[in-house]
């Protein structure tokens, strides 16, 4: 089990999928699993039921995937910040915090229409929102024993950086 954490737009979903493919492991994108279970998009869940309802679904999906083996998990941005979630993530296996500058993240999320906490706001407001999120979540993210900055790296380079760190520590698919 390897879990990727970080803000929206840092590359968790893409990198998790690539790592899983390279290692022959399964991939679990917690946000995608929430959408499948709910039969609605995350934006629709937020709009109709609110953030608390989404977080409950997210927490349940995270618990389910953390019980699996040979799995790369892309945790939702706020998932590790829920009650005891980061403890559970760390107990399940290595955790990697994917980080990037606010400007890079803002540029990435502007390209996506699936960011329910960002809605349709201008770049300055997105950066301010993300900065606030990071301030609230950073103490949880920094508990991850590994951190890879994704600012200037393409997804494959992020995969290789993660592999290098895990392999040096004997974790991931190289674990005994």
CNS distance restraints for C-alpha pairs under 8 A (distance, minus, plus):
assign (resid   1 and name CA) (resid  66 and name CA) 7.45 0.50 0.50
assign (resid   1 and name CA) (resid  68 and name CA) 7.26 0.50 0.50
assign (resid   1 and name CA) (resid  69 and name CA) 5.59 0.50 0.50
assign (resid   1 and name CA) (resid  70 and name CA) 5.23 0.50 0.50
assign (resid   1 and name CA) (resid  71 and name CA) 4.80 0.50 0.50
assign (resid   1 and name CA) (resid  72 and name CA) 5.82 0.50 0.50
assign (resid   1 and name CA) (resid  73 and name CA) 7.48 0.50 0.50
assign (resid   1 and name CA) (resid  92 and name CA) 6.30 0.50 0.50
assign (resid   1 and name CA) (resid  93 and name CA) 5.14 0.50 0.50
assign (resid   1 and name CA) (resid  94 and name CA) 6.82 0.50 0.50
assign (resid   1 and name CA) (resid 172 and name CA) 6.96 0.50 0.50
assign (resid   2 and name CA) (resid  71 and name CA) 6.48 0.50 0.50
assign (resid   2 and name CA) (resid  72 and name CA) 4.91 0.50 0.50
assign (resid   2 and name CA) (resid  73 and name CA) 6.20 0.50 0.50
assign (resid   2 and name CA) (resid  92 and name CA) 7.83 0.50 0.50
assign (resid   2 and name CA) (resid  93 and name CA) 5.63 0.50 0.50
assign (resid   2 and name CA) (resid  94 and name CA) 4.99 0.50 0.50
assign (resid   2 and name CA) (resid  95 and name CA) 5.71 0.50 0.50
assign (resid   2 and name CA) (resid  96 and name CA) 7.59 0.50 0.50
assign (resid   2 and name CA) (resid 172 and name CA) 6.55 0.50 0.50
assign (resid   3 and name CA) (resid  72 and name CA) 5.82 0.50 0.50
assign (resid   3 and name CA) (resid  73 and name CA) 4.55 0.50 0.50
assign (resid   3 and name CA) (resid  74 and name CA) 6.08 0.50 0.50
assign (resid   3 and name CA) (resid  75 and name CA) 6.76 0.50 0.50
assign (resid   3 and name CA) (resid  89 and name CA) 6.86 0.50 0.50
assign (resid   3 and name CA) (resid  93 and name CA) 7.35 0.50 0.50
assign (resid   3 and name CA) (resid  94 and name CA) 6.45 0.50 0.50
assign (resid   3 and name CA) (resid  95 and name CA) 4.73 0.50 0.50
assign (resid   3 and name CA) (resid  96 and name CA) 6.29 0.50 0.50
assign (resid   4 and name CA) (resid  12 and name CA) 5.90 0.50 0.50
assign (resid   4 and name CA) (resid  16 and name CA) 7.14 0.50 0.50
assign (resid   4 and name CA) (resid  72 and name CA) 7.67 0.50 0.50
assign (resid   4 and name CA) (resid  73 and name CA) 6.04 0.50 0.50
assign (resid   4 and name CA) (resid  74 and name CA) 5.05 0.50 0.50
assign (resid   4 and name CA) (resid  75 and name CA) 6.02 0.50 0.50
assign (resid   4 and name CA) (resid  95 and name CA) 5.83 0.50 0.50
assign (resid   4 and name CA) (resid  96 and name CA) 4.92 0.50 0.50
assign (resid   4 and name CA) (resid  97 and name CA) 5.90 0.50 0.50
assign (resid   4 and name CA) (resid  98 and name CA) 6.79 0.50 0.50
assign (resid   5 and name CA) (resid  12 and name CA) 6.83 0.50 0.50
assign (resid   5 and name CA) (resid  74 and name CA) 6.66 0.50 0.50
assign (resid   5 and name CA) (resid  75 and name CA) 5.53 0.50 0.50
assign (resid   5 and name CA) (resid  76 and name CA) 7.12 0.50 0.50
assign (resid   5 and name CA) (resid  77 and name CA) 6.43 0.50 0.50
assign (resid   5 and name CA) (resid  80 and name CA) 7.20 0.50 0.50
assign (resid   5 and name CA) (resid  95 and name CA) 7.23 0.50 0.50
assign (resid   5 and name CA) (resid  96 and name CA) 6.20 0.50 0.50
assign (resid   5 and name CA) (resid  97 and name CA) 4.85 0.50 0.50
assign (resid   5 and name CA) (resid  98 and name CA) 6.16 0.50 0.50
assign (resid   5 and name CA) (resid 141 and name CA) 6.82 0.50 0.50
assign (resid   6 and name CA) (resid  10 and name CA) 6.46 0.50 0.50
assign (resid   6 and name CA) (resid  12 and name CA) 7.26 0.50 0.50
assign (resid   6 and name CA) (resid  75 and name CA) 7.95 0.50 0.50
assign (resid   6 and name CA) (resid  76 and name CA) 7.77 0.50 0.50
assign (resid   6 and name CA) (resid  77 and name CA) 5.35 0.50 0.50
assign (resid   6 and name CA) (resid  97 and name CA) 5.45 0.50 0.50
assign (resid   6 and name CA) (resid  98 and name CA) 5.19 0.50 0.50
assign (resid   6 and name CA) (resid  99 and name CA) 6.08 0.50 0.50
assign (resid   6 and name CA) (resid 141 and name CA) 6.61 0.50 0.50
assign (resid   7 and name CA) (resid  76 and name CA) 7.91 0.50 0.50
assign (resid   7 and name CA) (resid  77 and name CA) 4.67 0.50 0.50
assign (resid   7 and name CA) (resid  78 and name CA) 7.61 0.50 0.50
assign (resid   7 and name CA) (resid  98 and name CA) 7.78 0.50 0.50
assign (resid   7 and name CA) (resid  99 and name CA) 7.19 0.50 0.50
assign (resid   7 and name CA) (resid 130 and name CA) 7.75 0.50 0.50
assign (resid   7 and name CA) (resid 133 and name CA) 7.81 0.50 0.50
assign (resid   7 and name CA) (resid 134 and name CA) 7.19 0.50 0.50
assign (resid   8 and name CA) (resid  12 and name CA) 7.91 0.50 0.50
assign (resid   8 and name CA) (resid  76 and name CA) 7.53 0.50 0.50
assign (resid   8 and name CA) (resid  77 and name CA) 5.57 0.50 0.50
assign (resid   8 and name CA) (resid 105 and name CA) 7.36 0.50 0.50
assign (resid   8 and name CA) (resid 109 and name CA) 7.26 0.50 0.50
assign (resid   8 and name CA) (resid 115 and name CA) 7.61 0.50 0.50
assign (resid   9 and name CA) (resid 105 and name CA) 5.04 0.50 0.50
assign (resid   9 and name CA) (resid 106 and name CA) 7.44 0.50 0.50
assign (resid   9 and name CA) (resid 108 and name CA) 5.58 0.50 0.50
assign (resid   9 and name CA) (resid 109 and name CA) 5.57 0.50 0.50
assign (resid  10 and name CA) (resid  98 and name CA) 5.84 0.50 0.50
assign (resid  10 and name CA) (resid  99 and name CA) 5.79 0.50 0.50
assign (resid  10 and name CA) (resid 100 and name CA) 6.11 0.50 0.50
assign (resid  10 and name CA) (resid 105 and name CA) 6.25 0.50 0.50
assign (resid  10 and name CA) (resid 150 and name CA) 6.42 0.50 0.50
assign (resid  11 and name CA) (resid  15 and name CA) 5.88 0.50 0.50
assign (resid  11 and name CA) (resid  98 and name CA) 7.21 0.50 0.50
assign (resid  11 and name CA) (resid 150 and name CA) 7.41 0.50 0.50
assign (resid  11 and name CA) (resid 155 and name CA) 7.27 0.50 0.50
assign (resid  12 and name CA) (resid  16 and name CA) 5.85 0.50 0.50
assign (resid  12 and name CA) (resid  74 and name CA) 5.28 0.50 0.50
assign (resid  12 and name CA) (resid  75 and name CA) 7.48 0.50 0.50
assign (resid  12 and name CA) (resid  98 and name CA) 6.96 0.50 0.50
assign (resid  13 and name CA) (resid  17 and name CA) 6.26 0.50 0.50
assign (resid  13 and name CA) (resid  29 and name CA) 6.15 0.50 0.50
assign (resid  13 and name CA) (resid  74 and name CA) 5.38 0.50 0.50
assign (resid  14 and name CA) (resid  18 and name CA) 6.34 0.50 0.50
assign (resid  14 and name CA) (resid 155 and name CA) 6.95 0.50 0.50
assign (resid  15 and name CA) (resid  19 and name CA) 6.03 0.50 0.50
assign (resid  15 and name CA) (resid 155 and name CA) 5.87 0.50 0.50
assign (resid  15 and name CA) (resid 156 and name CA) 7.53 0.50 0.50
assign (resid  15 and name CA) (resid 158 and name CA) 7.03 0.50 0.50
assign (resid  15 and name CA) (resid 159 and name CA) 6.15 0.50 0.50
assign (resid  16 and name CA) (resid  20 and name CA) 6.09 0.50 0.50
assign (resid  16 and name CA) (resid  27 and name CA) 6.37 0.50 0.50
assign (resid  16 and name CA) (resid  28 and name CA) 7.82 0.50 0.50
assign (resid  16 and name CA) (resid  29 and name CA) 7.76 0.50 0.50
assign (resid  16 and name CA) (resid  72 and name CA) 5.62 0.50 0.50
assign (resid  16 and name CA) (resid  73 and name CA) 6.29 0.50 0.50
assign (resid  16 and name CA) (resid  74 and name CA) 5.80 0.50 0.50
assign (resid  17 and name CA) (resid  21 and name CA) 6.20 0.50 0.50
assign (resid  17 and name CA) (resid  27 and name CA) 5.77 0.50 0.50
assign (resid  17 and name CA) (resid  72 and name CA) 7.54 0.50 0.50
assign (resid  18 and name CA) (resid  22 and name CA) 6.20 0.50 0.50
assign (resid  18 and name CA) (resid 155 and name CA) 7.92 0.50 0.50
assign (resid  18 and name CA) (resid 156 and name CA) 7.47 0.50 0.50
assign (resid  18 and name CA) (resid 159 and name CA) 7.06 0.50 0.50
assign (resid  19 and name CA) (resid  23 and name CA) 6.12 0.50 0.50
assign (resid  19 and name CA) (resid  25 and name CA) 7.95 0.50 0.50
assign (resid  19 and name CA) (resid  72 and name CA) 7.06 0.50 0.50
assign (resid  19 and name CA) (resid 159 and name CA) 6.12 0.50 0.50
assign (resid  20 and name CA) (resid  24 and name CA) 5.69 0.50 0.50
assign (resid  20 and name CA) (resid  25 and name CA) 4.61 0.50 0.50
assign (resid  20 and name CA) (resid  26 and name CA) 5.63 0.50 0.50
assign (resid  20 and name CA) (resid  27 and name CA) 5.55 0.50 0.50
assign (resid  20 and name CA) (resid  71 and name CA) 7.08 0.50 0.50
assign (resid  20 and name CA) (resid  72 and name CA) 5.81 0.50 0.50
assign (resid  21 and name CA) (resid  25 and name CA) 6.50 0.50 0.50
assign (resid  21 and name CA) (resid  26 and name CA) 7.73 0.50 0.50
assign (resid  23 and name CA) (resid 173 and name CA) 6.97 0.50 0.50
assign (resid  25 and name CA) (resid  70 and name CA) 5.13 0.50 0.50
assign (resid  25 and name CA) (resid  71 and name CA) 5.44 0.50 0.50
assign (resid  25 and name CA) (resid  72 and name CA) 6.92 0.50 0.50
assign (resid  26 and name CA) (resid  70 and name CA) 6.40 0.50 0.50
assign (resid  26 and name CA) (resid  71 and name CA) 4.74 0.50 0.50
assign (resid  26 and name CA) (resid  72 and name CA) 6.31 0.50 0.50
assign (resid  27 and name CA) (resid  71 and name CA) 5.54 0.50 0.50
assign (resid  27 and name CA) (resid  72 and name CA) 4.84 0.50 0.50
assign (resid  27 and name CA) (resid  73 and name CA) 5.93 0.50 0.50
assign (resid  27 and name CA) (resid  74 and name CA) 7.82 0.50 0.50
assign (resid  28 and name CA) (resid  33 and name CA) 7.48 0.50 0.50
assign (resid  28 and name CA) (resid  65 and name CA) 6.79 0.50 0.50
assign (resid  28 and name CA) (resid  71 and name CA) 6.94 0.50 0.50
assign (resid  28 and name CA) (resid  72 and name CA) 6.23 0.50 0.50
assign (resid  28 and name CA) (resid  73 and name CA) 4.78 0.50 0.50
assign (resid  28 and name CA) (resid  74 and name CA) 6.22 0.50 0.50
assign (resid  29 and name CA) (resid  33 and name CA) 6.30 0.50 0.50
assign (resid  29 and name CA) (resid  73 and name CA) 5.89 0.50 0.50
assign (resid  29 and name CA) (resid  74 and name CA) 4.71 0.50 0.50
assign (resid  29 and name CA) (resid  75 and name CA) 6.50 0.50 0.50
assign (resid  29 and name CA) (resid  76 and name CA) 7.78 0.50 0.50
assign (resid  30 and name CA) (resid  34 and name CA) 6.24 0.50 0.50
assign (resid  30 and name CA) (resid  58 and name CA) 6.60 0.50 0.50
assign (resid  30 and name CA) (resid  61 and name CA) 6.13 0.50 0.50
assign (resid  30 and name CA) (resid  62 and name CA) 6.18 0.50 0.50
assign (resid  30 and name CA) (resid  65 and name CA) 8.00 0.50 0.50
assign (resid  30 and name CA) (resid  73 and name CA) 7.18 0.50 0.50
assign (resid  30 and name CA) (resid  74 and name CA) 6.11 0.50 0.50
assign (resid  30 and name CA) (resid  75 and name CA) 5.42 0.50 0.50
assign (resid  30 and name CA) (resid  76 and name CA) 6.00 0.50 0.50
assign (resid  31 and name CA) (resid  35 and name CA) 6.40 0.50 0.50
assign (resid  31 and name CA) (resid  42 and name CA) 7.44 0.50 0.50
assign (resid  31 and name CA) (resid  58 and name CA) 6.92 0.50 0.50
assign (resid  31 and name CA) (resid  75 and name CA) 7.36 0.50 0.50
assign (resid  31 and name CA) (resid  76 and name CA) 5.81 0.50 0.50
assign (resid  32 and name CA) (resid  36 and name CA) 6.25 0.50 0.50
assign (resid  33 and name CA) (resid  37 and name CA) 6.10 0.50 0.50
assign (resid  33 and name CA) (resid  61 and name CA) 6.73 0.50 0.50
assign (resid  34 and name CA) (resid  38 and name CA) 6.00 0.50 0.50
assign (resid  34 and name CA) (resid  42 and name CA) 7.57 0.50 0.50
assign (resid  34 and name CA) (resid  54 and name CA) 7.99 0.50 0.50
assign (resid  34 and name CA) (resid  57 and name CA) 6.08 0.50 0.50
assign (resid  34 and name CA) (resid  58 and name CA) 6.04 0.50 0.50
assign (resid  34 and name CA) (resid  61 and name CA) 6.66 0.50 0.50
assign (resid  35 and name CA) (resid  39 and name CA) 5.62 0.50 0.50
assign (resid  35 and name CA) (resid  40 and name CA) 5.26 0.50 0.50
assign (resid  35 and name CA) (resid  41 and name CA) 5.17 0.50 0.50
assign (resid  35 and name CA) (resid  42 and name CA) 6.12 0.50 0.50
assign (resid  36 and name CA) (resid  40 and name CA) 7.03 0.50 0.50
assign (resid  38 and name CA) (resid  45 and name CA) 8.00 0.50 0.50
assign (resid  40 and name CA) (resid  44 and name CA) 6.07 0.50 0.50
assign (resid  40 and name CA) (resid  45 and name CA) 6.62 0.50 0.50
assign (resid  41 and name CA) (resid  45 and name CA) 6.35 0.50 0.50
assign (resid  42 and name CA) (resid  46 and name CA) 6.15 0.50 0.50
assign (resid  42 and name CA) (resid  54 and name CA) 7.34 0.50 0.50
assign (resid  42 and name CA) (resid 114 and name CA) 7.40 0.50 0.50
assign (resid  42 and name CA) (resid 116 and name CA) 6.57 0.50 0.50
assign (resid  43 and name CA) (resid  47 and name CA) 6.08 0.50 0.50
assign (resid  43 and name CA) (resid 114 and name CA) 6.66 0.50 0.50
assign (resid  43 and name CA) (resid 115 and name CA) 7.09 0.50 0.50
assign (resid  43 and name CA) (resid 116 and name CA) 4.67 0.50 0.50
assign (resid  44 and name CA) (resid  48 and name CA) 5.88 0.50 0.50
assign (resid  44 and name CA) (resid  49 and name CA) 7.95 0.50 0.50
assign (resid  45 and name CA) (resid  49 and name CA) 5.33 0.50 0.50
assign (resid  45 and name CA) (resid  50 and name CA) 6.45 0.50 0.50
assign (resid  45 and name CA) (resid  51 and name CA) 7.70 0.50 0.50
assign (resid  45 and name CA) (resid  53 and name CA) 7.42 0.50 0.50
assign (resid  45 and name CA) (resid  54 and name CA) 6.22 0.50 0.50
assign (resid  46 and name CA) (resid  50 and name CA) 4.31 0.50 0.50
assign (resid  46 and name CA) (resid  51 and name CA) 5.30 0.50 0.50
assign (resid  46 and name CA) (resid  53 and name CA) 7.71 0.50 0.50
assign (resid  46 and name CA) (resid  54 and name CA) 6.52 0.50 0.50
assign (resid  46 and name CA) (resid 116 and name CA) 6.78 0.50 0.50
assign (resid  49 and name CA) (resid  53 and name CA) 5.82 0.50 0.50
assign (resid  49 and name CA) (resid  54 and name CA) 7.47 0.50 0.50
assign (resid  50 and name CA) (resid  54 and name CA) 6.67 0.50 0.50
assign (resid  51 and name CA) (resid  55 and name CA) 6.08 0.50 0.50
assign (resid  52 and name CA) (resid  56 and name CA) 6.26 0.50 0.50
assign (resid  53 and name CA) (resid  57 and name CA) 6.47 0.50 0.50
assign (resid  54 and name CA) (resid  58 and name CA) 6.05 0.50 0.50
assign (resid  55 and name CA) (resid  59 and name CA) 5.95 0.50 0.50
assign (resid  55 and name CA) (resid  79 and name CA) 7.34 0.50 0.50
assign (resid  55 and name CA) (resid  82 and name CA) 7.88 0.50 0.50
assign (resid  56 and name CA) (resid  60 and name CA) 6.32 0.50 0.50
assign (resid  57 and name CA) (resid  61 and name CA) 6.29 0.50 0.50
assign (resid  58 and name CA) (resid  62 and name CA) 6.10 0.50 0.50
assign (resid  58 and name CA) (resid  76 and name CA) 7.55 0.50 0.50
assign (resid  58 and name CA) (resid  79 and name CA) 6.57 0.50 0.50
assign (resid  59 and name CA) (resid  63 and name CA) 6.25 0.50 0.50
assign (resid  59 and name CA) (resid  79 and name CA) 6.52 0.50 0.50
assign (resid  59 and name CA) (resid  82 and name CA) 7.29 0.50 0.50
assign (resid  59 and name CA) (resid  85 and name CA) 7.67 0.50 0.50
assign (resid  60 and name CA) (resid  64 and name CA) 6.36 0.50 0.50
assign (resid  61 and name CA) (resid  65 and name CA) 6.32 0.50 0.50
assign (resid  62 and name CA) (resid  66 and name CA) 6.10 0.50 0.50
assign (resid  62 and name CA) (resid  75 and name CA) 7.14 0.50 0.50
assign (resid  62 and name CA) (resid  79 and name CA) 7.47 0.50 0.50
assign (resid  63 and name CA) (resid  67 and name CA) 6.74 0.50 0.50
assign (resid  63 and name CA) (resid  88 and name CA) 7.92 0.50 0.50
assign (resid  64 and name CA) (resid  68 and name CA) 7.46 0.50 0.50
assign (resid  65 and name CA) (resid  71 and name CA) 7.85 0.50 0.50
assign (resid  65 and name CA) (resid  73 and name CA) 7.35 0.50 0.50
assign (resid  66 and name CA) (resid  73 and name CA) 7.95 0.50 0.50
assign (resid  66 and name CA) (resid  88 and name CA) 7.57 0.50 0.50
assign (resid  66 and name CA) (resid  89 and name CA) 6.83 0.50 0.50
assign (resid  66 and name CA) (resid  92 and name CA) 6.09 0.50 0.50
assign (resid  67 and name CA) (resid  92 and name CA) 7.39 0.50 0.50
assign (resid  70 and name CA) (resid 173 and name CA) 7.89 0.50 0.50
assign (resid  75 and name CA) (resid  79 and name CA) 5.96 0.50 0.50
assign (resid  75 and name CA) (resid  80 and name CA) 7.18 0.50 0.50
assign (resid  76 and name CA) (resid  80 and name CA) 7.68 0.50 0.50
assign (resid  78 and name CA) (resid  82 and name CA) 7.09 0.50 0.50
assign (resid  78 and name CA) (resid 137 and name CA) 7.53 0.50 0.50
assign (resid  79 and name CA) (resid  85 and name CA) 6.94 0.50 0.50
assign (resid  80 and name CA) (resid  84 and name CA) 7.91 0.50 0.50
assign (resid  80 and name CA) (resid  85 and name CA) 4.92 0.50 0.50
assign (resid  80 and name CA) (resid  86 and name CA) 4.72 0.50 0.50
assign (resid  80 and name CA) (resid  89 and name CA) 7.44 0.50 0.50
assign (resid  80 and name CA) (resid 140 and name CA) 7.00 0.50 0.50
assign (resid  80 and name CA) (resid 141 and name CA) 7.70 0.50 0.50
assign (resid  81 and name CA) (resid  85 and name CA) 6.40 0.50 0.50
assign (resid  81 and name CA) (resid  86 and name CA) 6.64 0.50 0.50
assign (resid  81 and name CA) (resid 137 and name CA) 6.58 0.50 0.50
assign (resid  81 and name CA) (resid 140 and name CA) 6.28 0.50 0.50
assign (resid  82 and name CA) (resid  86 and name CA) 7.69 0.50 0.50
assign (resid  84 and name CA) (resid  88 and name CA) 6.36 0.50 0.50
assign (resid  85 and name CA) (resid  89 and name CA) 6.15 0.50 0.50
assign (resid  86 and name CA) (resid  90 and name CA) 6.06 0.50 0.50
assign (resid  86 and name CA) (resid 140 and name CA) 6.98 0.50 0.50
assign (resid  86 and name CA) (resid 143 and name CA) 7.95 0.50 0.50
assign (resid  87 and name CA) (resid  91 and name CA) 6.13 0.50 0.50
assign (resid  88 and name CA) (resid  92 and name CA) 6.19 0.50 0.50
assign (resid  89 and name CA) (resid  93 and name CA) 6.76 0.50 0.50
assign (resid  89 and name CA) (resid  94 and name CA) 7.98 0.50 0.50
assign (resid  89 and name CA) (resid  95 and name CA) 6.99 0.50 0.50
assign (resid  90 and name CA) (resid  94 and name CA) 6.34 0.50 0.50
assign (resid  90 and name CA) (resid  95 and name CA) 6.26 0.50 0.50
assign (resid  90 and name CA) (resid 144 and name CA) 7.45 0.50 0.50
assign (resid  93 and name CA) (resid 172 and name CA) 7.98 0.50 0.50
assign (resid  94 and name CA) (resid 144 and name CA) 7.83 0.50 0.50
assign (resid  94 and name CA) (resid 145 and name CA) 7.34 0.50 0.50
assign (resid  94 and name CA) (resid 146 and name CA) 7.97 0.50 0.50
assign (resid  94 and name CA) (resid 166 and name CA) 7.94 0.50 0.50
assign (resid  94 and name CA) (resid 171 and name CA) 6.86 0.50 0.50
assign (resid  94 and name CA) (resid 172 and name CA) 7.00 0.50 0.50
assign (resid  95 and name CA) (resid 144 and name CA) 5.21 0.50 0.50
assign (resid  95 and name CA) (resid 145 and name CA) 6.36 0.50 0.50
assign (resid  95 and name CA) (resid 146 and name CA) 6.47 0.50 0.50
assign (resid  96 and name CA) (resid 144 and name CA) 5.64 0.50 0.50
assign (resid  96 and name CA) (resid 145 and name CA) 6.65 0.50 0.50
assign (resid  96 and name CA) (resid 146 and name CA) 4.67 0.50 0.50
assign (resid  96 and name CA) (resid 147 and name CA) 5.41 0.50 0.50
assign (resid  96 and name CA) (resid 148 and name CA) 7.14 0.50 0.50
assign (resid  96 and name CA) (resid 162 and name CA) 7.58 0.50 0.50
assign (resid  97 and name CA) (resid 141 and name CA) 6.07 0.50 0.50
assign (resid  97 and name CA) (resid 142 and name CA) 7.30 0.50 0.50
assign (resid  97 and name CA) (resid 144 and name CA) 5.88 0.50 0.50
assign (resid  97 and name CA) (resid 146 and name CA) 6.13 0.50 0.50
assign (resid  97 and name CA) (resid 147 and name CA) 4.58 0.50 0.50
assign (resid  97 and name CA) (resid 148 and name CA) 6.34 0.50 0.50
assign (resid  98 and name CA) (resid 147 and name CA) 5.87 0.50 0.50
assign (resid  98 and name CA) (resid 148 and name CA) 5.10 0.50 0.50
assign (resid  98 and name CA) (resid 149 and name CA) 5.82 0.50 0.50
assign (resid  98 and name CA) (resid 150 and name CA) 6.48 0.50 0.50
assign (resid  99 and name CA) (resid 147 and name CA) 7.15 0.50 0.50
assign (resid  99 and name CA) (resid 148 and name CA) 6.30 0.50 0.50
assign (resid  99 and name CA) (resid 149 and name CA) 4.75 0.50 0.50
assign (resid  99 and name CA) (resid 150 and name CA) 5.98 0.50 0.50
assign (resid  99 and name CA) (resid 151 and name CA) 7.60 0.50 0.50
assign (resid 100 and name CA) (resid 104 and name CA) 6.46 0.50 0.50
assign (resid 100 and name CA) (resid 105 and name CA) 6.38 0.50 0.50
assign (resid 100 and name CA) (resid 149 and name CA) 5.34 0.50 0.50
assign (resid 100 and name CA) (resid 150 and name CA) 5.35 0.50 0.50
assign (resid 100 and name CA) (resid 151 and name CA) 4.86 0.50 0.50
assign (resid 101 and name CA) (resid 105 and name CA) 6.28 0.50 0.50
assign (resid 101 and name CA) (resid 151 and name CA) 6.41 0.50 0.50
assign (resid 102 and name CA) (resid 106 and name CA) 5.92 0.50 0.50
assign (resid 102 and name CA) (resid 127 and name CA) 5.68 0.50 0.50
assign (resid 102 and name CA) (resid 130 and name CA) 6.67 0.50 0.50
assign (resid 102 and name CA) (resid 131 and name CA) 6.77 0.50 0.50
assign (resid 103 and name CA) (resid 107 and name CA) 6.18 0.50 0.50
assign (resid 103 and name CA) (resid 127 and name CA) 6.54 0.50 0.50
assign (resid 104 and name CA) (resid 108 and name CA) 6.35 0.50 0.50
assign (resid 104 and name CA) (resid 151 and name CA) 6.28 0.50 0.50
assign (resid 105 and name CA) (resid 109 and name CA) 6.18 0.50 0.50
assign (resid 106 and name CA) (resid 110 and name CA) 6.06 0.50 0.50
assign (resid 106 and name CA) (resid 123 and name CA) 6.52 0.50 0.50
assign (resid 106 and name CA) (resid 126 and name CA) 6.07 0.50 0.50
assign (resid 106 and name CA) (resid 127 and name CA) 5.96 0.50 0.50
assign (resid 106 and name CA) (resid 130 and name CA) 7.78 0.50 0.50
assign (resid 107 and name CA) (resid 111 and name CA) 6.78 0.50 0.50
assign (resid 107 and name CA) (resid 123 and name CA) 7.81 0.50 0.50
assign (resid 108 and name CA) (resid 112 and name CA) 6.97 0.50 0.50
assign (resid 109 and name CA) (resid 113 and name CA) 7.64 0.50 0.50
assign (resid 109 and name CA) (resid 115 and name CA) 6.81 0.50 0.50
assign (resid 110 and name CA) (resid 123 and name CA) 7.84 0.50 0.50
assign (resid 113 and name CA) (resid 119 and name CA) 7.96 0.50 0.50
assign (resid 115 and name CA) (resid 119 and name CA) 6.56 0.50 0.50
assign (resid 118 and name CA) (resid 126 and name CA) 6.48 0.50 0.50
assign (resid 118 and name CA) (resid 129 and name CA) 7.55 0.50 0.50
assign (resid 121 and name CA) (resid 125 and name CA) 6.10 0.50 0.50
assign (resid 121 and name CA) (resid 126 and name CA) 6.39 0.50 0.50
assign (resid 122 and name CA) (resid 126 and name CA) 6.21 0.50 0.50
assign (resid 123 and name CA) (resid 127 and name CA) 6.10 0.50 0.50
assign (resid 124 and name CA) (resid 128 and name CA) 6.17 0.50 0.50
assign (resid 125 and name CA) (resid 129 and name CA) 6.01 0.50 0.50
assign (resid 126 and name CA) (resid 130 and name CA) 6.05 0.50 0.50
assign (resid 127 and name CA) (resid 131 and name CA) 5.95 0.50 0.50
assign (resid 128 and name CA) (resid 132 and name CA) 6.23 0.50 0.50
assign (resid 129 and name CA) (resid 133 and name CA) 6.27 0.50 0.50
assign (resid 130 and name CA) (resid 134 and name CA) 6.07 0.50 0.50
assign (resid 131 and name CA) (resid 135 and name CA) 6.18 0.50 0.50
assign (resid 132 and name CA) (resid 136 and name CA) 6.32 0.50 0.50
assign (resid 133 and name CA) (resid 137 and name CA) 6.06 0.50 0.50
assign (resid 134 and name CA) (resid 138 and name CA) 5.28 0.50 0.50
assign (resid 135 and name CA) (resid 139 and name CA) 7.95 0.50 0.50
assign (resid 137 and name CA) (resid 141 and name CA) 6.25 0.50 0.50
assign (resid 138 and name CA) (resid 142 and name CA) 5.89 0.50 0.50
assign (resid 139 and name CA) (resid 143 and name CA) 6.87 0.50 0.50
assign (resid 140 and name CA) (resid 144 and name CA) 7.74 0.50 0.50
assign (resid 146 and name CA) (resid 165 and name CA) 7.32 0.50 0.50
assign (resid 148 and name CA) (resid 158 and name CA) 7.06 0.50 0.50
assign (resid 148 and name CA) (resid 161 and name CA) 6.96 0.50 0.50
assign (resid 148 and name CA) (resid 162 and name CA) 6.95 0.50 0.50
assign (resid 149 and name CA) (resid 153 and name CA) 7.82 0.50 0.50
assign (resid 149 and name CA) (resid 158 and name CA) 7.97 0.50 0.50
assign (resid 150 and name CA) (resid 154 and name CA) 7.43 0.50 0.50
assign (resid 150 and name CA) (resid 155 and name CA) 7.97 0.50 0.50
assign (resid 150 and name CA) (resid 158 and name CA) 6.41 0.50 0.50
assign (resid 153 and name CA) (resid 157 and name CA) 5.53 0.50 0.50
assign (resid 153 and name CA) (resid 158 and name CA) 6.01 0.50 0.50
assign (resid 154 and name CA) (resid 158 and name CA) 6.42 0.50 0.50
assign (resid 155 and name CA) (resid 159 and name CA) 6.27 0.50 0.50
assign (resid 156 and name CA) (resid 160 and name CA) 6.24 0.50 0.50
assign (resid 157 and name CA) (resid 161 and name CA) 6.13 0.50 0.50
assign (resid 158 and name CA) (resid 162 and name CA) 6.20 0.50 0.50
assign (resid 159 and name CA) (resid 163 and name CA) 6.13 0.50 0.50
assign (resid 160 and name CA) (resid 164 and name CA) 6.05 0.50 0.50
assign (resid 161 and name CA) (resid 165 and name CA) 6.33 0.50 0.50
assign (resid 162 and name CA) (resid 166 and name CA) 6.11 0.50 0.50
assign (resid 163 and name CA) (resid 167 and name CA) 5.78 0.50 0.50
assign (resid 163 and name CA) (resid 172 and name CA) 7.94 0.50 0.50
assign (resid 164 and name CA) (resid 168 and name CA) 6.10 0.50 0.50
assign (resid 165 and name CA) (resid 169 and name CA) 6.51 0.50 0.50
assign (resid 166 and name CA) (resid 170 and name CA) 6.04 0.50 0.50
assign (resid 166 and name CA) (resid 171 and name CA) 4.90 0.50 0.50
assign (resid 166 and name CA) (resid 172 and name CA) 5.91 0.50 0.50
assign (resid 166 and name CA) (resid 174 and name CA) 7.85 0.50 0.50
assign (resid 167 and name CA) (resid 171 and name CA) 5.88 0.50 0.50
assign (resid 167 and name CA) (resid 172 and name CA) 7.05 0.50 0.50
assign (resid 167 and name CA) (resid 174 and name CA) 6.06 0.50 0.50
assign (resid 170 and name CA) (resid 174 and name CA) 5.48 0.50 0.50
assign (resid 170 and name CA) (resid 175 and name CA) 4.98 0.50 0.50
assign (resid 170 and name CA) (resid 176 and name CA) 7.51 0.50 0.50
assign (resid 171 and name CA) (resid 175 and name CA) 4.53 0.50 0.50
